[in-house]
Amino acid sequence: MDRAFQRTQILNNHLLQSSPSSPVQSPPLSSNACLSYSPPELSEFFAFDVKEMRRLIDWHHIELRDHLFAMISQSKLFNPRVRGGKVFVSPDYNQPMEQQREITSKRIDYLFERGVFEGWLTEKGEEIDLRRFASFEALAIFDHSLGIMLAVHFFLWGGAVQVFGTKHHHDKWLKDTETNVVKGCFAMTELGHGSNVRGVETVSTYDSNTGEFVINTPCESAQKFWIGGATNHATHAIVFSQLNINGANQGVHAFIAQIRDANGKVCPNIRTADNGRKIGLNGVDNGRIWFDNVRVPRENLLNSVADVSPDGKYLSSIKDPDQRFAAFLAPLTIGRVSIATSAVYLSKVGLTIAIRYALTRRAFSLKPHEPEVLLLDYPSHQRRLLPLLAKTYAMSFASKYLKMLYVKRTPQSYKTIHVFSSSFKATFTWNNLHILQECREACGGQGLSSENHVGQMKAEYDVQSTFEGDNNILMQQVSKALLAEYVAAKKRKKAFKGLGLEHMNKPSPAIPSQLTSSTLHSSQFQMDALCLRERDLLNRLAVEVSHYQAKGLSKEHAFNMSYQLAEDLSRAFTDRAIFQTFAEAEATLAAGSLKDVLGTLRSLYGLICLEDAAFLRYGYLSVDDGALVRREITKTCGEIRPHALALVSSFGIPDAFLSPIAFNWIDANAWASVQH
């Protein structure tokens, strides 16, 4: 009993904030005053013009983007709701899958009725290309399902008709596609083949007696799989299949096949099935298609590269099947380009929400009786979010470069577009998933709420790392292209030209033995370090592949055995290419606050590139150098901190497209907001 009494006395003294020997009793603990929300704009300052910064990173069709934002915000179709005194728009992801698909279709009809897509397929030139990109980026911010249904219809179905077809295809199909009379899908992927398009098993055989192609699914692994629009909405499909002429396989070709009539009834000899519920993107009716000897007219072969005469002769000016296949697929890069550029905007949304929340949410005091500290004032929180902010700005400038490559495309530039679109699509989508996950965690428990977007967005956009080319496969293609350029340059004994490899013609950069803070922040040093890594890894890959080939391995087998070097090389190429666009954007600015802040942001991006394990793995930096890089990142995050609100405000994302925790999250969760 004495022991129990003694422990009770100690607990009592503790609660009363007194010691056993103190004759003076402190007042009992009292509760703190209730928290109140204070908009970050009241305490943060803008050192530069955010509209000017937005013009720099968005750079085209800003008025069109804002027009589409307003169009969405003003319609009840886009699920407006009031939280904390503000109106937000976002899909209701708690709806059953069938309802999500139906409302996505209605939203698309709403946009068609308002002429949003006028000229998307019937006009040509840089202006319409950029208008399409701007519209797609704005619409994808609202909902990935909406963006993907439009991308399938316009970029995949419509794009295939444009680039694989010829004039009579354009005249027959493009206007009806642009006005939604024809609803298209893209039947390339099969149950048994995804990235390996040349291996698809669907077969099309020409019947010279009737002048028709007969499309058939010969086995279950040949069923078309994950086809967006196949379950409910698509009326026509681009079908990729092996072309059989008089018993000879001429390789993969593309055909137009009708799969539904105007009333939505599935056509004879076509079978479709639903792919079912997914971890995200449930507003898209992904489905499966079987073709049971479906007959299509000879004119439905998309014949820009090869044709079949009425009497069954195979015609192509490209005799080599490998070159023919490459020429066939080379123009179809818009899917990867649009995925890459839209991923940047999703990262902008996630970071805007997480940083605004971190500028109003407090946790813990450094000293007794002091106010709790803002999350973004903790160095650890800055280290989590601000390098990702720098990375998103870097991707914005690289996105501009990629879009300009595409809109100025020529047949001679297809290879370059393929390499950069593969590299940037893989890297931007991987970055986006990492950014959304970090933002979700940085928002704590609030990040789990679907109405706060960030966690839900990660599930919705997870598929970006897989469709339009598996990211790992795409990065392997980048390394293969770089290796081919290297081998060709050495064989011709000529200078490197293209893919940004011109730096290989100069003497190899050297990293100083004693690095200083000012050196690490230098744009030239950062560029030299990134070029050094890229050229060294390219040399190493060439040597290793040659070593395996000398042992009798085929070129493909030798490359596969060198996959680790290939992975490091593709990452090195991408980091250098992205950094180069960032540094060039900085260099174009006149002296002033905008250039100062952007320079600090560029410096931070360069530093996080130098933090890559390859710099230590291959000995470009010492362990001490690596420790200095890490310290400089922390310091630079502190320099970016005062500009965090201005930098996310420059993204130009309307309030309605963010979430309640980006604003007055106390009022948004008050009892008064509960629907009784």
QUIPEGI-V421761 format. One record per residue. N is the residue number from 1. RES is the residue in one letter. SS is DSSP state (H for helix, E for strand, - for the rest). Layout:
n:N res:RES ss:SS
n:N res:RES ss:SS
//
This chain:
n:1 res:M ss:-
n:2 res:D ss:H
n:3 res:R ss:H
n:4 res:A ss:H
n:5 res:F ss:H
n:6 res:Q ss:H
n:7 res:R ss:H
n:8 res:T ss:H
n:9 res:Q ss:H
n:10 res:I ss:H
n:11 res:L ss:H
n:12 res:N ss:H
n:13 res:N ss:H
n:14 res:H ss:H
n:15 res:L ss:H
n:16 res:L ss:-
n:17 res:Q ss:-
n:18 res:S ss:-
n:19 res:S ss:-
n:20 res:P ss:-
n:21 res:S ss:-
n:22 res:S ss:-
n:23 res:P ss:-
n:24 res:V ss:-
n:25 res:Q ss:-
n:26 res:S ss:-
n:27 res:P ss:-
n:28 res:P ss:-
n:29 res:L ss:-
n:30 res:S ss:-
n:31 res:S ss:-
n:32 res:N ss:-
n:33 res:A ss:-
n:34 res:C ss:-
n:35 res:L ss:-
n:36 res:S ss:-
n:37 res:Y ss:-
n:38 res:S ss:-
n:39 res:P ss:-
n:40 res:P ss:H
n:41 res:E ss:H
n:42 res:L ss:H
n:43 res:S ss:-
n:44 res:E ss:-
n:45 res:F ss:-
n:46 res:F ss:-
n:47 res:A ss:-
n:48 res:F ss:-
n:49 res:D ss:-
n:50 res:V ss:H
n:51 res:K ss:H
n:52 res:E ss:H
n:53 res:M ss:H
n:54 res:R ss:H
n:55 res:R ss:H
n:56 res:L ss:H
n:57 res:I ss:H
n:58 res:D ss:H
n:59 res:W ss:-
n:60 res:H ss:-
n:61 res:H ss:-
n:62 res:I ss:H
n:63 res:E ss:H
n:64 res:L ss:H
n:65 res:R ss:H
n:66 res:D ss:H
n:67 res:H ss:H
n:68 res:L ss:H
n:69 res:F ss:H
n:70 res:A ss:H
n:71 res:M ss:H
n:72 res:I ss:H
n:73 res:S ss:H
n:74 res:Q ss:-
n:75 res:S ss:-
n:76 res:K ss:H
n:77 res:L ss:H
n:78 res:F ss:H
n:79 res:N ss:-
n:80 res:P ss:E
n:81 res:R ss:E
n:82 res:V ss:E
n:83 res:R ss:E
n:84 res:G ss:-
n:85 res:G ss:-
n:86 res:K ss:E
n:87 res:V ss:E
n:88 res:F ss:E
n:89 res:V ss:E
n:90 res:S ss:-
n:91 res:P ss:-
n:92 res:D ss:-
n:93 res:Y ss:-
n:94 res:N ss:-
n:95 res:Q ss:-
n:96 res:P ss:-
n:97 res:M ss:H
n:98 res:E ss:H
n:99 res:Q ss:H
n:100 res:Q ss:H
n:101 res:R ss:H
n:102 res:E ss:H
n:103 res:I ss:H
n:104 res:T ss:H
n:105 res:S ss:H
n:106 res:K ss:H
n:107 res:R ss:H
n:108 res:I ss:H
n:109 res:D ss:H
n:110 res:Y ss:H
n:111 res:L ss:H
n:112 res:F ss:H
n:113 res:E ss:H
n:114 res:R ss:-
n:115 res:G ss:-
n:116 res:V ss:-
n:117 res:F ss:-
n:118 res:E ss:-
n:119 res:G ss:-
n:120 res:W ss:-
n:121 res:L ss:-
n:122 res:T ss:-
n:123 res:E ss:-
n:124 res:K ss:-
n:125 res:G ss:-
n:126 res:E ss:H
n:127 res:E ss:H
n:128 res:I ss:H
n:129 res:D ss:H
n:130 res:L ss:H
n:131 res:R ss:H
n:132 res:R ss:H
n:133 res:F ss:H
n:134 res:A ss:H
n:135 res:S ss:H
n:136 res:F ss:H
n:137 res:E ss:H
n:138 res:A ss:H
n:139 res:L ss:H
n:140 res:A ss:H
n:141 res:I ss:H
n:142 res:F ss:H
n:143 res:D ss:-
n:144 res:H ss:H
n:145 res:S ss:H
n:146 res:L ss:H
n:147 res:G ss:H
n:148 res:I ss:H
n:149 res:M ss:H
n:150 res:L ss:H
n:151 res:A ss:H
n:152 res:V ss:H
n:153 res:H ss:H
n:154 res:F ss:H
n:155 res:F ss:H
n:156 res:L ss:H
n:157 res:W ss:H
n:158 res:G ss:H
n:159 res:G ss:H
n:160 res:A ss:H
n:161 res:V ss:H
n:162 res:Q ss:H
n:163 res:V ss:H
n:164 res:F ss:H
n:165 res:G ss:-
n:166 res:T ss:-
n:167 res:K ss:H
n:168 res:H ss:H
n:169 res:H ss:H
n:170 res:H ss:H
n:171 res:D ss:H
n:172 res:K ss:H
n:173 res:W ss:H
n:174 res:L ss:H
n:175 res:K ss:H
n:176 res:D ss:H
n:177 res:T ss:H
n:178 res:E ss:H
n:179 res:T ss:-
n:180 res:N ss:-
n:181 res:V ss:-
n:182 res:V ss:-
n:183 res:K ss:-
n:184 res:G ss:E
n:185 res:C ss:E
n:186 res:F ss:E
n:187 res:A ss:E
n:188 res:M ss:-
n:189 res:T ss:-
n:190 res:E ss:E
n:191 res:L ss:-
n:192 res:G ss:-
n:193 res:H ss:-
n:194 res:G ss:-
n:195 res:S ss:-
n:196 res:N ss:-
n:197 res:V ss:H
n:198 res:R ss:H
n:199 res:G ss:H
n:200 res:V ss:-
n:201 res:E ss:-
n:202 res:T ss:-
n:203 res:V ss:E
n:204 res:S ss:E
n:205 res:T ss:E
n:206 res:Y ss:E
n:207 res:D ss:E
n:208 res:S ss:-
n:209 res:N ss:-
n:210 res:T ss:-
n:211 res:G ss:-
n:212 res:E ss:E
n:213 res:F ss:E
n:214 res:V ss:E
n:215 res:I ss:E
n:216 res:N ss:E
n:217 res:T ss:-
n:218 res:P ss:-
n:219 res:C ss:-
n:220 res:E ss:H
n:221 res:S ss:H
n:222 res:A ss:H
n:223 res:Q ss:-
n:224 res:K ss:E
n:225 res:F ss:E
n:226 res:W ss:E
n:227 res:I ss:E
n:228 res:G ss:-
n:229 res:G ss:-
n:230 res:A ss:-
n:231 res:T ss:-
n:232 res:N ss:-
n:233 res:H ss:-
n:234 res:A ss:-
n:235 res:T ss:-
n:236 res:H ss:E
n:237 res:A ss:E
n:238 res:I ss:E
n:239 res:V ss:E
n:240 res:F ss:E
n:241 res:S ss:E
n:242 res:Q ss:E
n:243 res:L ss:E
n:244 res:N ss:E
n:245 res:I ss:E
n:246 res:N ss:-
n:247 res:G ss:-
n:248 res:A ss:E
n:249 res:N ss:E
n:250 res:Q ss:E
n:251 res:G ss:E
n:252 res:V ss:E
n:253 res:H ss:E
n:254 res:A ss:E
n:255 res:F ss:E
n:256 res:I ss:E
n:257 res:A ss:E
n:258 res:Q ss:E
n:259 res:I ss:-
n:260 res:R ss:E
n:261 res:D ss:-
n:262 res:A ss:-
n:263 res:N ss:-
n:264 res:G ss:-
n:265 res:K ss:-
n:266 res:V ss:E
n:267 res:C ss:-
n:268 res:P ss:-
n:269 res:N ss:-
n:270 res:I ss:E
n:271 res:R ss:E
n:272 res:T ss:E
n:273 res:A ss:E
n:274 res:D ss:E
n:275 res:N ss:-
n:276 res:G ss:-
n:277 res:R ss:-
n:278 res:K ss:-
n:279 res:I ss:-
n:280 res:G ss:-
n:281 res:L ss:-
n:282 res:N ss:-
n:283 res:G ss:-
n:284 res:V ss:-
n:285 res:D ss:-
n:286 res:N ss:-
n:287 res:G ss:E
n:288 res:R ss:E
n:289 res:I ss:E
n:290 res:W ss:E
n:291 res:F ss:E
n:292 res:D ss:-
n:293 res:N ss:-
n:294 res:V ss:E
n:295 res:R ss:E
n:296 res:V ss:E
n:297 res:P ss:E
n:298 res:R ss:H
n:299 res:E ss:H
n:300 res:N ss:H
n:301 res:L ss:E
n:302 res:L ss:-
n:303 res:N ss:-
n:304 res:S ss:-
n:305 res:V ss:-
n:306 res:A ss:-
n:307 res:D ss:E
n:308 res:V ss:E
n:309 res:S ss:-
n:310 res:P ss:-
n:311 res:D ss:-
n:312 res:G ss:-
n:313 res:K ss:-
n:314 res:Y ss:E
n:315 res:L ss:E
n:316 res:S ss:-
n:317 res:S ss:-
n:318 res:I ss:-
n:319 res:K ss:-
n:320 res:D ss:-
n:321 res:P ss:H
n:322 res:D ss:H
n:323 res:Q ss:H
n:324 res:R ss:H
n:325 res:F ss:H
n:326 res:A ss:H
n:327 res:A ss:H
n:328 res:F ss:H
n:329 res:L ss:H
n:330 res:A ss:H
n:331 res:P ss:-
n:332 res:L ss:-
n:333 res:T ss:-
n:334 res:I ss:H
n:335 res:G ss:H
n:336 res:R ss:H
n:337 res:V ss:H
n:338 res:S ss:H
n:339 res:I ss:H
n:340 res:A ss:H
n:341 res:T ss:H
n:342 res:S ss:H
n:343 res:A ss:H
n:344 res:V ss:H
n:345 res:Y ss:H
n:346 res:L ss:H
n:347 res:S ss:H
n:348 res:K ss:H
n:349 res:V ss:H
n:350 res:G ss:H
n:351 res:L ss:H
n:352 res:T ss:H
n:353 res:I ss:H
n:354 res:A ss:H
n:355 res:I ss:H
n:356 res:R ss:H
n:357 res:Y ss:H
n:358 res:A ss:H
n:359 res:L ss:-
n:360 res:T ss:-
n:361 res:R ss:-
n:362 res:R ss:E
n:363 res:A ss:E
n:364 res:F ss:-
n:365 res:S ss:-
n:366 res:L ss:-
n:367 res:K ss:-
n:368 res:P ss:-
n:369 res:H ss:-
n:370 res:E ss:-
n:371 res:P ss:-
n:372 res:E ss:-
n:373 res:V ss:E
n:374 res:L ss:E
n:375 res:L ss:H
n:376 res:L ss:H
n:377 res:D ss:H
n:378 res:Y ss:-
n:379 res:P ss:H
n:380 res:S ss:H
n:381 res:H ss:H
n:382 res:Q ss:H
n:383 res:R ss:H
n:384 res:R ss:H
n:385 res:L ss:H
n:386 res:L ss:H
n:387 res:P ss:H
n:388 res:L ss:H
n:389 res:L ss:H
n:390 res:A ss:H
n:391 res:K ss:H
n:392 res:T ss:H
n:393 res:Y ss:H
n:394 res:A ss:H
n:395 res:M ss:H
n:396 res:S ss:H
n:397 res:F ss:H
n:398 res:A ss:H
n:399 res:S ss:H
n:400 res:K ss:H
n:401 res:Y ss:H
n:402 res:L ss:H
n:403 res:K ss:H
n:404 res:M ss:H
n:405 res:L ss:H
n:406 res:Y ss:H
n:407 res:V ss:H
n:408 res:K ss:-
n:409 res:R ss:-
n:410 res:T ss:-
n:411 res:P ss:H
n:412 res:Q ss:H
n:413 res:S ss:H
n:414 res:Y ss:H
n:415 res:K ss:H
n:416 res:T ss:H
n:417 res:I ss:H
n:418 res:H ss:H
n:419 res:V ss:H
n:420 res:F ss:H
n:421 res:S ss:H
n:422 res:S ss:H
n:423 res:S ss:H
n:424 res:F ss:H
n:425 res:K ss:H
n:426 res:A ss:H
n:427 res:T ss:H
n:428 res:F ss:H
n:429 res:T ss:H
n:430 res:W ss:H
n:431 res:N ss:H
n:432 res:N ss:H
n:433 res:L ss:H
n:434 res:H ss:H
n:435 res:I ss:H
n:436 res:L ss:H
n:437 res:Q ss:H
n:438 res:E ss:H
n:439 res:C ss:H
n:440 res:R ss:H
n:441 res:E ss:H
n:442 res:A ss:H
n:443 res:C ss:-
n:444 res:G ss:H
n:445 res:G ss:H
n:446 res:Q ss:H
n:447 res:G ss:H
n:448 res:L ss:H
n:449 res:S ss:-
n:450 res:S ss:H
n:451 res:E ss:H
n:452 res:N ss:H
n:453 res:H ss:-
n:454 res:V ss:H
n:455 res:G ss:H
n:456 res:Q ss:H
n:457 res:M ss:H
n:458 res:K ss:H
n:459 res:A ss:H
n:460 res:E ss:H
n:461 res:Y ss:H
n:462 res:D ss:H
n:463 res:V ss:H
n:464 res:Q ss:H
n:465 res:S ss:H
n:466 res:T ss:-
n:467 res:F ss:-
n:468 res:E ss:-
n:469 res:G ss:-
n:470 res:D ss:-
n:471 res:N ss:H
n:472 res:N ss:H
n:473 res:I ss:H
n:474 res:L ss:H
n:475 res:M ss:H
n:476 res:Q ss:H
n:477 res:Q ss:H
n:478 res:V ss:H
n:479 res:S ss:H
n:480 res:K ss:H
n:481 res:A ss:H
n:482 res:L ss:H
n:483 res:L ss:H
n:484 res:A ss:H
n:485 res:E ss:H
n:486 res:Y ss:H
n:487 res:V ss:H
n:488 res:A ss:H
n:489 res:A ss:H
n:490 res:K ss:H
n:491 res:K ss:H
n:492 res:R ss:H
n:493 res:K ss:-
n:494 res:K ss:-
n:495 res:A ss:-
n:496 res:F ss:-
n:497 res:K ss:-
n:498 res:G ss:-
n:499 res:L ss:-
n:500 res:G ss:-
n:501 res:L ss:H
n:502 res:E ss:H
n:503 res:H ss:H
n:504 res:M ss:H
n:505 res:N ss:H
n:506 res:K ss:-
n:507 res:P ss:-
n:508 res:S ss:-
n:509 res:P ss:-
n:510 res:A ss:-
n:511 res:I ss:-
n:512 res:P ss:-
n:513 res:S ss:-
n:514 res:Q ss:-
n:515 res:L ss:-
n:516 res:T ss:-
n:517 res:S ss:H
n:518 res:S ss:H
n:519 res:T ss:H
n:520 res:L ss:H
n:521 res:H ss:H
n:522 res:S ss:-
n:523 res:S ss:H
n:524 res:Q ss:H
n:525 res:F ss:H
n:526 res:Q ss:H
n:527 res:M ss:H
n:528 res:D ss:H
n:529 res:A ss:H
n:530 res:L ss:H
n:531 res:C ss:H
n:532 res:L ss:H
n:533 res:R ss:H
n:534 res:E ss:H
n:535 res:R ss:H
n:536 res:D ss:H
n:537 res:L ss:H
n:538 res:L ss:H
n:539 res:N ss:H
n:540 res:R ss:H
n:541 res:L ss:H
n:542 res:A ss:H
n:543 res:V ss:H
n:544 res:E ss:H
n:545 res:V ss:H
n:546 res:S ss:H
n:547 res:H ss:H
n:548 res:Y ss:H
n:549 res:Q ss:H
n:550 res:A ss:H
n:551 res:K ss:-
n:552 res:G ss:-
n:553 res:L ss:-
n:554 res:S ss:-
n:555 res:K ss:H
n:556 res:E ss:H
n:557 res:H ss:H
n:558 res:A ss:H
n:559 res:F ss:H
n:560 res:N ss:H
n:561 res:M ss:H
n:562 res:S ss:-
n:563 res:Y ss:H
n:564 res:Q ss:H
n:565 res:L ss:H
n:566 res:A ss:H
n:567 res:E ss:H
n:568 res:D ss:H
n:569 res:L ss:H
n:570 res:S ss:H
n:571 res:R ss:H
n:572 res:A ss:H
n:573 res:F ss:H
n:574 res:T ss:H
n:575 res:D ss:H
n:576 res:R ss:H
n:577 res:A ss:H
n:578 res:I ss:H
n:579 res:F ss:H
n:580 res:Q ss:H
n:581 res:T ss:H
n:582 res:F ss:H
n:583 res:A ss:H
n:584 res:E ss:H
n:585 res:A ss:H
n:586 res:E ss:H
n:587 res:A ss:H
n:588 res:T ss:-
n:589 res:L ss:-
n:590 res:A ss:-
n:591 res:A ss:-
n:592 res:G ss:-
n:593 res:S ss:H
n:594 res:L ss:H
n:595 res:K ss:H
n:596 res:D ss:H
n:597 res:V ss:H
n:598 res:L ss:H
n:599 res:G ss:H
n:600 res:T ss:H
n:601 res:L ss:H
n:602 res:R ss:H
n:603 res:S ss:H
n:604 res:L ss:H
n:605 res:Y ss:H
n:606 res:G ss:H
n:607 res:L ss:H
n:608 res:I ss:H
n:609 res:C ss:H
n:610 res:L ss:H
n:611 res:E ss:-
n:612 res:D ss:-
n:613 res:A ss:-
n:614 res:A ss:H
n:615 res:F ss:H
n:616 res:L ss:H
n:617 res:R ss:H
n:618 res:Y ss:-
n:619 res:G ss:-
n:620 res:Y ss:-
n:621 res:L ss:-
n:622 res:S ss:-
n:623 res:V ss:H
n:624 res:D ss:H
n:625 res:D ss:H
n:626 res:G ss:H
n:627 res:A ss:H
n:628 res:L ss:H
n:629 res:V ss:H
n:630 res:R ss:H
n:631 res:R ss:H
n:632 res:E ss:H
n:633 res:I ss:H
n:634 res:T ss:H
n:635 res:K ss:H
n:636 res:T ss:H
n:637 res:C ss:H
n:638 res:G ss:H
n:639 res:E ss:H
n:640 res:I ss:H
n:641 res:R ss:H
n:642 res:P ss:-
n:643 res:H ss:-
n:644 res:A ss:H
n:645 res:L ss:H
n:646 res:A ss:H
n:647 res:L ss:H
n:648 res:V ss:H
n:649 res:S ss:H
n:650 res:S ss:-
n:651 res:F ss:-
n:652 res:G ss:-
n:653 res:I ss:-
n:654 res:P ss:-
n:655 res:D ss:H
n:656 res:A ss:H
n:657 res:F ss:H
n:658 res:L ss:-
n:659 res:S ss:-
n:660 res:P ss:H
n:661 res:I ss:H
n:662 res:A ss:H
n:663 res:F ss:-
n:664 res:N ss:-
n:665 res:W ss:H
n:666 res:I ss:H
n:667 res:D ss:H
n:668 res:A ss:H
n:669 res:N ss:-
n:670 res:A ss:-
n:671 res:W ss:H
n:672 res:A ss:H
n:673 res:S ss:H
n:674 res:V ss:-
n:675 res:Q ss:-
n:676 res:H ss:-
//
